Structure formats: structure tokens, C-alpha cells
Amino acid sequence: MFDVEPHASSCQEWDVDFELPGKWNVGVIVGPSGSGKTTVARELFGDAVAGNFQWPTDNSILDGFPRELGVRDVVGLLSSVGFSSPPAWVRPFHVLSNGQQFRVMLARTLAEAIVDGKPKLVDEYSSVVDRTVARIGSAAVAKTVRQNNLRFIAVTCHYDVLDWLEPDWVYEPHTARFQTAVDLSSGREGLRRRPPIEMEIIRTDRTAWPAFKPHHYLSGNLHKAAACFLGLIEKQPAAFTAVLPFPHPTRSGWREHRTVCLPDFQGVGIGNAMSEFVASLYKATGRPYTSTTSHPAMIRHRAKSPLWRMSRAPGLVGGHGKRFNLMRKTSAIDRLTAGFE
């Protein structure tokens, strides 16, 4: 029908010749479908292919990670790749959304790399998720790989993740082009720089809260007196912060009530940026602005940030009396919290 000549066999070949840099953390093999990405990747890094994990069907995803890692290590990895929603941590893998499964799979891959110290390769990288999720998730995973000095190879047909992965090398099988460079301005190997993330912050009301409510690590309640702010990225809701007045006999001020970043936007500091911008608005009134949190990633960030002063080191807060018992459900009696101003 198409004048195709009959042949005894059909063959497609790739001549691959390149040398990896001596020091690297993130590599990418990229090209259109049928260009030979998987063939080349498995020939070069066959032992590093990851992703065929057996997840428990009835247990939490936390039970699917290597036993060599403690719970704090696993939680840290999940947070570092942008899956910072504790209510979702206790669910089985198969009930998570595609975007959540993508993040969890990346965390599990990095966990294996930490345990065995070997490079890890993910084929069809970011193919099953929304492009916003793919870009933000790529920035999160690249940051984690470099912080832990791991080696990670992404095989993908999507060029839009390259700027967000900031790879140390890129290979295109269909053009046989291999690229690597040294960024002299920072002294760190890397071909690209992550694009800036623009966030629009607007005043909103309680009607914006239901979309964020399921993802708050402590409570889904929102005080009626809270002033609400919404962070938009590419016109999509991404982060939410609420603020309450904080009465005090001598130092009345403001208190952060809720800050939540939606899962698709976690892992690149959007929640902290949202929290700090809103804090700056209230600090400009000349009155103190305080916040108490038990989220490990937020505590780590604020402990290093020049914008915050730790007013109470991480610890358990006790209490007693009738008023305390009424507030017991939201009081930090069984979890570590830290206070900041």
C-alpha cells in the first residue's frame, strides 16, 4: 500500500561516543519518541534503571521504603521532592494521584540511591504528569540529588524539564549531540539555570480555603477572624496563608494561622516565600509577627533564614487546666514545635 520494500530484517542503529564529566549529579537523555533514548540509556546505565517498585497494597507508602532508612529520613525525602502533605503519607500508593505517585516514586528512587550509593535512572521521566507538576517536581528532585551528592539520570521526551533539572550533562540520541559545560559564575557544573517562579499574591476570603484544607498537616479548621491571602502561579492557586490578631498586654501583634502549599507546587520554597511575604506586610505595621510550626522543612528553613528569629527551640509543650483541655486537639503536646518571630 505504501511501496515499502520487503526486507528480511529491519534494523536501527546508534553510534554513541561521549565521555561523562568526572563529577556530576544530574544527567538527561532527551529526544522525541522513537529516537533511541531507552535503548541507549539501558545500554549505558542498565544496572541503574529504577521504578519497578513493589508497593504494599494496604499499608502506608511509608512502609514501602527501604528499612535501612528511619521514618525521619523517609519523611525528609518525601518533603524534599515536594510531597509535603502528611495526610497523604499514611495512604497506600495506588490511591494517590498521578502527580503524587510521580513524587513518591522519585523519593523511593532517591532512597535506594542513598542506601546503595549507585546511580539511578528513571525512564519516561515526567511523562504521566501535568507539565506544571513536572517542572516544579524536577526542580525539587534536582535540589535533593545535589544536597545528597547522588547521581540521577532522567530519560524523557520533554524538553521543558531541562531548565528545571539544571543537568550537568545532556545527550540527544537522534542528533548524537552531547553537551556539558562549567558555569564560571558559580563554579558549579551545569548547563542551565532554573527559571524564576513568578507568584501573584492577592487578598481573598474563606472560600479559597477548601482547596487547601486537605493538605494542612495539623488541622483543616480556619478561624472566622482570619485574614486570608492566596498565591497564584500561572493563574492557578498554589499557596494560602491566613493571619490572626495576637492580643497581648504589652506586645500585641499578629500570628500566622495557616500556611499551605498545594502538592503540585511543593518542593521549591513556594510555601516559605508565601509565608514570608505575608509576614512582611504585617511586620510593616510595627508590631511583632509570630509563627509556630512543627513541619520539619519549615523549621529548617526558618532556623537558617535572616528574616526569622527563633523564639522557642523545637520541643514539646505541656499544659494543664480546663482551657488547655478544650484546646487539646490542636495543642502541641505530642509533637515537636518551634516558635519564630
Backbone hydrogen bonds in HBPLUS format (Angstrom, degrees):
<---DONOR---> <-ACCEPTOR-->    atom                        ^
c    i                          cat <-CA-CA->   ^        H-A-AA   ^      H-
h    n   atom  resd res      DA  || num        DHA   H-A  angle D-A-AA Bond
n    s   type  num  typ     dist DA aas  dist angle  dist       angle   num
A0152-PHE N   A0025-ASN O   2.77 MM 127  6.11 158.2  1.82 158.4 164.3     1
A0168-ASP N   A0026-VAL O   2.71 MM 142  5.49 162.1  1.74 151.2 156.2     2
A0027-GLY N   A0152-PHE O   2.89 MM 125  6.28 160.6  1.93 157.6 162.5     3
A0154-ALA N   A0027-GLY O   2.95 MM 127  6.41 157.5  2.00 153.6 155.3     4
A0028-VAL N   A0169-TRP O   3.02 MM 141  6.43 147.4  2.13 144.0 154.2     5
A0171-TYR N   A0028-VAL O   2.88 MM 143  6.39 154.8  1.95 156.3 164.8     6
A0029-ILE N   A0154-ALA O   2.92 MM 125  6.31 160.0  1.96 155.5 161.3     7
A0156-THR N   A0029-ILE O   3.03 MM 127  6.49 155.7  2.09 157.5 165.3     8
A0030-VAL N   A0171-TYR O   3.00 MM 141  6.37 151.1  2.08 154.2 163.4     9
A0031-GLY N   A0156-THR O   3.27 MM 125  6.84 142.3  2.42 142.4 152.8    10
A0035-SER N   A0032-PRO O   3.19 MM   3  5.68 142.3  2.34 141.6 138.4    11
A0040-VAL N   A0036-GLY O   2.98 MM   4  6.03 172.6  1.98 156.8 158.9    12
A0041-ALA N   A0037-LYS O   2.83 MM   4  5.94 162.7  1.86 151.3 157.3    13
A0042-ARG N   A0038-THR O   2.90 MM   4  5.96 164.7  1.93 150.7 153.9    14
A0043-GLU N   A0039-THR O   3.10 MM   4  6.22 143.6  2.24 139.4 149.4    15
A0044-LEU N   A0040-VAL O   2.94 MM   4  6.14 158.1  1.99 153.5 159.0    16
A0045-PHE N   A0041-ALA O   2.71 MM   4  5.62 162.5  1.74 151.1 157.3    17
A0048-ALA N   A0045-PHE O   2.81 MM   3  5.32 152.7  1.89 119.0 128.3    18
A0121-LEU N   A0048-ALA O   2.73 MM  73  5.25 158.5  1.77 132.9 129.0    19
A0050-ALA N   A0121-LEU O   2.79 MM  71  5.70 156.5  1.84 170.9 163.2    20
A0063-ASP N   A0060-SER O   3.01 MM   3  5.55 147.4  2.12 111.3 119.5    21
A0061-ILE N   A0091-ARG O   3.00 MM  30  6.21 131.6  2.24 145.6 141.3    22
A0064-GLY N   A0061-ILE O   2.88 MM   3  5.23 161.1  1.92 113.3 119.5    23
A0069-LEU N   A0066-PRO O   3.15 MM   3  5.87 163.6  2.18 117.7 122.2    24
A0073-ASP N   A0070-GLY O   3.08 MM   3  5.20 118.5  2.47  97.6 112.5    25
A0074-VAL N   A0070-GLY O   3.04 MM   4  6.40 158.8  2.09 153.9 159.6    26
A0075-VAL N   A0071-VAL O   2.87 MM   4  6.06 170.3  1.88 158.8 161.4    27
A0076-GLY N   A0072-ARG O   2.90 MM   4  5.97 151.1  1.98 139.9 148.4    28
A0077-LEU N   A0073-ASP O   2.98 MM   4  6.28 150.8  2.07 145.6 152.8    29
A0078-LEU N   A0074-VAL O   2.94 MM   4  6.24 164.4  1.96 156.3 160.3    30
A0079-SER N   A0075-VAL O   2.96 MM   4  6.15 160.3  2.00 148.3 153.6    31
A0080-SER N   A0076-GLY O   2.90 MM   4  6.01 149.0  2.00 140.4 149.7    32
A0081-VAL N   A0077-LEU O   3.14 MM   4  6.39 140.2  2.30 149.8 157.3    33
A0083-PHE N   A0078-LEU O   2.74 MM   5  5.07 151.8  1.82 160.4 155.2    34
A0082-GLY N   A0079-SER O   3.06 MM   3  5.14 158.3  2.11 106.7 111.0    35
A0088-ALA N   A0085-SER O   2.83 MM   3  5.58 142.4  1.97 125.7 135.6    36
A0089-TRP N   A0086-PRO O   3.02 MM   3  4.99 138.9  2.19 100.8 112.9    37
A0091-ARG N   A0088-ALA O   3.23 MM   3  5.43 165.0  2.25 112.2 113.9    38
A0095-VAL N   A0092-PRO O   3.40 MM   3  5.95 156.5  2.46 112.0 117.9    39
A0096-LEU N   A0093-PHE O   3.17 MM   3  5.64 163.0  2.20 116.1 121.4    40
A0101-GLN N   A0097-SER O   2.81 MM   4  6.05 162.3  1.85 157.2 162.4    41
A0102-PHE N   A0098-ASN O   2.93 MM   4  6.09 150.5  2.01 144.9 152.8    42
A0103-ARG N   A0099-GLY O   3.17 MM   4  6.48 156.2  2.23 144.1 149.1    43
A0104-VAL N   A0100-GLN O   2.92 MM   4  6.17 166.2  1.94 154.8 158.7    44
A0105-MET N   A0101-GLN O   2.83 MM   4  5.90 160.0  1.87 148.0 153.7    45
A0106-LEU N   A0102-PHE O   3.09 MM   4  6.29 153.2  2.17 141.7 148.8    46
A0107-ALA N   A0103-ARG O   2.93 MM   4  6.26 158.0  1.98 150.5 156.7    47
A0108-ARG N   A0104-VAL O   2.86 MM   4  6.13 157.8  1.91 151.2 157.3    48
A0109-THR N   A0105-MET O   2.91 MM   4  6.12 154.0  1.98 145.6 152.8    49
A0110-LEU N   A0106-LEU O   2.95 MM   4  6.23 159.6  1.99 152.5 157.3    50
A0111-ALA N   A0107-ALA O   2.87 MM   4  6.09 144.9  2.00 142.4 153.0    51
A0112-GLU N   A0108-ARG O   3.01 MM   4  6.32 155.2  2.07 148.1 153.2    52
A0113-ALA N   A0109-THR O   3.06 MM   4  6.38 150.4  2.15 141.6 150.2    53
A0114-ILE N   A0110-LEU O   2.93 MM   4  6.20 150.2  2.02 146.6 153.8    54
A0115-VAL N   A0111-ALA O   3.03 MM   4  6.30 152.9  2.11 146.9 154.2    55
A0116-ASP N   A0112-GLU O   2.93 MM   4  6.16 171.5  1.94 158.1 159.2    56
A0117-GLY N   A0113-ALA O   2.68 MM   4  5.03 134.4  1.89 133.3 143.7    57
A0120-LYS N   A0151-ARG O   3.00 MM  31  6.42 152.2  2.08 144.1 151.0    58
A0153-ILE N   A0120-LYS O   2.82 MM  33  6.18 159.3  1.86 156.1 160.1    59
A0122-VAL N   A0153-ILE O   2.93 MM  31  6.37 158.2  1.98 168.0 174.6    60
A0155-VAL N   A0122-VAL O   3.00 MM  33  6.13 164.2  2.02 160.4 155.7    61
A0127-SER N   A0124-GLU O   3.23 MM   3  5.53 166.9  2.25 130.1 128.0    62
A0125-TYR N   A0155-VAL O   2.84 MM  30  5.64 157.1  1.90 157.5 156.9    63
A0134-ALA N   A0130-ASP O   2.88 MM   4  6.18 155.9  1.93 151.5 159.5    64
A0135-ARG N   A0131-ARG O   2.99 MM   4  6.12 160.8  2.02 145.5 148.9    65
A0136-ILE N   A0132-THR O   3.05 MM   4  6.21 175.7  2.05 159.3 159.4    66
A0137-GLY N   A0133-VAL O   2.80 MM   4  5.68 156.5  1.86 145.2 153.4    67
A0138-SER N   A0134-ALA O   2.94 MM   4  5.94 142.7  2.08 136.3 145.9    68
A0139-ALA N   A0135-ARG O   3.16 MM   4  6.50 155.2  2.23 149.4 154.7    69
A0140-ALA N   A0136-ILE O   3.12 MM   4  6.42 154.5  2.19 147.1 154.3    70
A0141-VAL N   A0137-GLY O   2.95 MM   4  6.17 162.9  1.98 151.0 154.8    71
A0142-ALA N   A0138-SER O   2.99 MM   4  6.05 161.1  2.02 147.6 152.9    72
A0143-LYS N   A0139-ALA O   3.17 MM   4  6.26 156.8  2.23 141.2 147.0    73
A0144-THR N   A0140-ALA O   3.15 MM   4  6.42 157.0  2.21 146.0 151.9    74
A0145-VAL N   A0141-VAL O   2.90 MM   4  6.12 160.9  1.94 153.0 158.1    75
A0146-ARG N   A0142-ALA O   3.09 MM   4  6.30 161.7  2.13 148.8 152.8    76
A0147-GLN N   A0143-LYS O   2.96 MM   4  6.14 155.5  2.02 146.1 153.6    77
A0148-ASN N   A0144-THR O   3.08 MM   4  6.22 148.7  2.18 147.7 154.5    78
A0150-LEU N   A0145-VAL O   2.89 MM   5  5.05 169.5  1.91 149.8 152.6    79
A0149-ASN N   A0146-ARG O   3.16 MM   3  4.76 157.8  2.21  95.7 102.4    80
A0162-LEU N   A0159-TYR O   3.21 MM   3  5.67 161.2  2.24 114.2 119.7    81
A0164-TRP N   A0161-VAL O   3.07 MM   3  5.21 126.5  2.37  99.3 113.7    82
A0165-LEU N   A0161-VAL O   2.86 MM   4  6.07 144.5  1.99 157.0 167.3    83
A0166-GLU N   A0162-LEU O   3.02 MM   4  6.06 140.1  2.19 147.3 157.1    84
A0191-LEU N   A0167-PRO O   2.93 MM  24  5.96 160.8  1.97 168.9 168.9    85
A0170-VAL N   A0179-GLN O   3.05 MM   9  5.29 153.8  2.12 146.0 152.9    86
A0179-GLN N   A0170-VAL O   2.89 MM   9  5.29 164.7  1.91 157.3 162.4    87
A0172-GLU N   A0177-ARG O   2.95 MM   5  5.36 158.7  2.00 152.6 159.6    88
A0175-THR N   A0172-GLU O   3.24 MM   3  5.65 148.5  2.34 109.9 118.4    89
A0176-ALA N   A0172-GLU O   2.76 MM   4  5.59 122.4  2.09 146.7 164.5    90
A0190-GLY N   A0181-ALA O   3.36 MM   9  6.04 162.7  2.39 140.8 145.8    91
A0186-SER N   A0183-ASP O   3.28 MM   3  5.92 140.9  2.44 112.9 120.7    92
A0187-GLY N   A0183-ASP O   2.83 MM   4  5.75 141.6  1.98 151.8 164.2    93
A0200-GLU N   A0232-LEU O   2.85 MM  32  5.00 161.9  1.88 150.3 152.3    94
A0232-LEU N   A0200-GLU O   2.69 MM  32  5.00 164.4  1.71 150.4 156.2    95
A0202-ILE N   A0230-LEU O   2.92 MM  28  5.38 161.1  1.96 152.5 156.9    96
A0230-LEU N   A0202-ILE O   2.84 MM  28  5.38 165.3  1.86 159.5 164.6    97
A0204-THR N   A0228-CYS O   3.03 MM  24  5.37 169.0  2.04 132.5 131.6    98
A0208-ALA N   A0205-ASP O   3.23 MM   3  6.22 174.1  2.24 128.1 129.8    99
A0209-TRP N   A0206-ARG O   3.07 MM   3  5.43 152.8  2.15 111.0 118.9   100
A0212-PHE N   A0209-TRP O   2.80 MM   3  5.34 144.4  1.93 122.8 133.5   101
A0213-LYS N   A0209-TRP O   2.92 MM   4  5.87 145.7  2.03 156.6 164.7   102
A0215-HIS N   A0212-PHE O   2.94 MM   3  5.61 154.9  2.00 125.0 133.0   103
A0216-HIS N   A0213-LYS O   3.38 MM   3  5.74 176.0  2.38 115.8 116.9   104
A0226-ALA N   A0223-HIS O   3.16 MM   3  5.42 166.4  2.17 113.1 116.3   105
A0227-ALA N   A0243-VAL O   2.90 MM  16  5.18 163.3  1.93 150.9 153.2   106
A0243-VAL N   A0227-ALA O   2.91 MM  16  5.18 150.5  1.99 141.8 151.5   107
A0229-PHE N   A0241-THR O   2.83 MM  12  5.24 145.1  1.95 157.6 167.9   108
A0241-THR N   A0229-PHE O   3.08 MM  12  5.24 160.5  2.11 140.5 145.4   109
A0231-GLY N   A0239-ALA O   2.74 MM   8  4.75 171.3  1.75 144.5 143.1   110
A0238-ALA N   A0231-GLY O   2.78 MM   7  5.55 161.8  1.82 172.8 166.4   111
A0239-ALA N   A0231-GLY O   3.29 MM   8  4.75 161.0  2.33 124.7 128.0   112
A0233-ILE N   A0236-GLN O   2.87 MM   3  5.20 158.3  1.92 150.7 150.7   113
A0236-GLN N   A0233-ILE O   2.95 MM   3  5.20 161.8  1.99 110.6 116.3   114
A0262-LEU N   A0238-ALA O   2.89 MM  24  5.52 165.5  1.91 157.4 162.4   115
A0240-PHE N   A0260-VAL O   2.83 MM  20  5.28 148.3  1.93 153.1 162.5   116
A0260-VAL N   A0240-PHE O   2.88 MM  20  5.28 155.1  1.94 149.4 157.3   117
A0242-ALA N   A0258-ARG O   2.77 MM  16  5.00 153.0  1.84 145.1 149.4   118
A0257-HIS N   A0242-ALA O   2.80 MM  15  5.24 161.1  1.83 142.5 144.5   119
A0258-ARG N   A0242-ALA O   3.33 MM  16  5.00 158.3  2.38 123.6 125.4   120
A0244-LEU N   A0255-ARG O   2.87 MM  11  5.25 169.8  1.88 156.6 160.0   121
A0255-ARG N   A0244-LEU O   2.82 MM  11  5.25 158.1  1.87 160.7 164.4   122
A0246-PHE N   A0253-GLY O   2.80 MM   7  4.97 163.1  1.83 130.6 125.9   123
A0253-GLY N   A0246-PHE O   2.85 MM   7  4.97 162.8  1.88 140.4 145.8   124
A0254-TRP N   A0288-PRO O   2.88 MM  34  6.28 157.4  1.93 157.6 165.0   125
A0290-THR N   A0254-TRP O   2.95 MM  36  6.35 161.1  1.99 146.8 150.2   126
A0256-GLU N   A0290-THR O   2.86 MM  34  6.30 164.4  1.88 165.5 169.6   127
A0265-PHE N   A0262-LEU O   2.92 MM   3  5.67 160.8  1.96 127.1 133.3   128
A0266-GLN N   A0263-PRO O   3.26 MM   3  5.21 174.1  2.27 109.8 111.1   129
A0273-ALA N   A0269-GLY O   2.99 MM   4  6.15 156.8  2.04 148.6 155.6   130
A0274-MET N   A0270-ILE O   2.89 MM   4  6.08 158.3  1.93 151.7 157.3   131
A0275-SER N   A0271-GLY O   2.95 MM   4  6.15 164.3  1.98 149.0 153.3   132
A0276-GLU N   A0272-ASN O   2.91 MM   4  6.05 162.1  1.94 150.2 154.6   133
A0277-PHE N   A0273-ALA O   2.99 MM   4  6.10 153.6  2.06 145.7 152.5   134
A0278-VAL N   A0274-MET O   3.17 MM   4  6.35 172.2  2.18 154.2 156.1   135
A0279-ALA N   A0275-SER O   2.97 MM   4  6.10 154.3  2.04 142.1 150.3   136
A0280-SER N   A0276-GLU O   2.95 MM   4  6.09 146.8  2.06 139.0 147.0   137
A0281-LEU N   A0277-PHE O   3.24 MM   4  6.64 144.5  2.37 143.8 152.4   138
A0281-LEU N   A0278-VAL O   3.13 MM   3  5.23 124.4  2.46  97.2 110.9   139
A0282-TYR N   A0278-VAL O   3.33 MM   4  6.75 157.8  2.39 151.4 155.5   140
A0283-LYS N   A0279-ALA O   2.84 MM   4  6.01 154.8  1.90 152.2 160.5   141
A0284-ALA N   A0280-SER O   3.09 MM   4  6.10 138.7  2.27 136.2 145.0   142
A0285-THR N   A0282-TYR O   3.06 MM   3  5.49 161.7  2.09 110.0 115.9   143
A0286-GLY N   A0283-LYS O   2.98 MM   3  5.63 164.4  2.01 118.7 123.5   144
A0291-SER N   A0340-PHE O   2.91 MM  49  5.30 149.3  2.00 150.6 152.6   145
A0340-PHE N   A0291-SER O   2.81 MM  49  5.30 153.0  1.88 156.8 165.8   146
A0293-THR N   A0338-ALA O   3.10 MM  45  5.69 158.2  2.15 156.1 159.9   147
A0338-ALA N   A0293-THR O   2.90 MM  45  5.69 152.4  1.98 152.7 159.6   148
A0299-ILE N   A0295-HIS O   2.98 MM   4  6.21 159.4  2.03 160.1 166.8   149
A0300-ARG N   A0296-PRO O   2.97 MM   4  6.17 163.3  1.99 151.8 155.9   150
A0301-HIS N   A0297-ALA O   3.05 MM   4  6.23 160.1  2.09 142.9 148.4   151
A0302-ARG N   A0298-MET O   2.97 MM   4  6.12 172.9  1.97 152.6 154.6   152
A0303-ALA N   A0299-ILE O   2.93 MM   4  5.99 151.8  2.01 148.3 156.1   153
A0304-LYS N   A0301-HIS O   3.16 MM   3  5.52 140.5  2.32 104.4 114.7   154
A0305-SER N   A0301-HIS O   3.03 MM   4  6.14 127.7  2.32 141.1 156.2   155
A0341-GLU N   A0309-ARG O   2.83 MM  32  5.27 153.8  1.90 147.0 155.8   156
A0311-SER N   A0339-GLY O   2.81 MM  28  5.22 142.6  1.95 121.4 131.8   157
A0312-ARG N   A0339-GLY O   3.22 MM  27  4.65 154.4  2.28 126.2 119.7   158
A0339-GLY N   A0312-ARG O   2.96 MM  27  4.65 156.0  2.02 129.1 136.8   159
A0315-GLY N   A0337-THR O   2.98 MM  22  5.59 145.4  2.10 141.6 149.4   160
A0337-THR N   A0315-GLY O   3.06 MM  22  5.59 163.3  2.09 139.0 140.0   161
A0317-VAL N   A0332-ALA O   3.10 MM  15  5.68 152.6  2.18 172.3 175.1   162
A0325-ASN N   A0321-GLY O   3.07 MM   4  6.36 156.6  2.13 149.7 156.2   163
A0326-LEU N   A0322-LYS O   3.15 MM   4  6.46 147.7  2.26 148.2 156.4   164
A0327-MET N   A0323-ARG O   3.25 MM   4  6.52 137.7  2.44 138.7 149.4   165
A0327-MET N   A0324-PHE O   3.01 MM   3  5.12 129.0  2.28  98.2 112.1   166
A0328-ARG N   A0325-ASN O   3.33 MM   3  4.90 164.7  2.35  98.0 101.3   167
A0330-THR N   A0327-MET O   3.07 MM   3  5.84 142.8  2.22 122.3 130.7   168
A0331-SER N   A0328-ARG O   3.26 MM   3  4.96 157.1  2.32  96.1 103.0   169
A0333-ILE N   A0331-SER O   2.96 MM   2  5.76 132.1  2.20 107.4  93.1   170
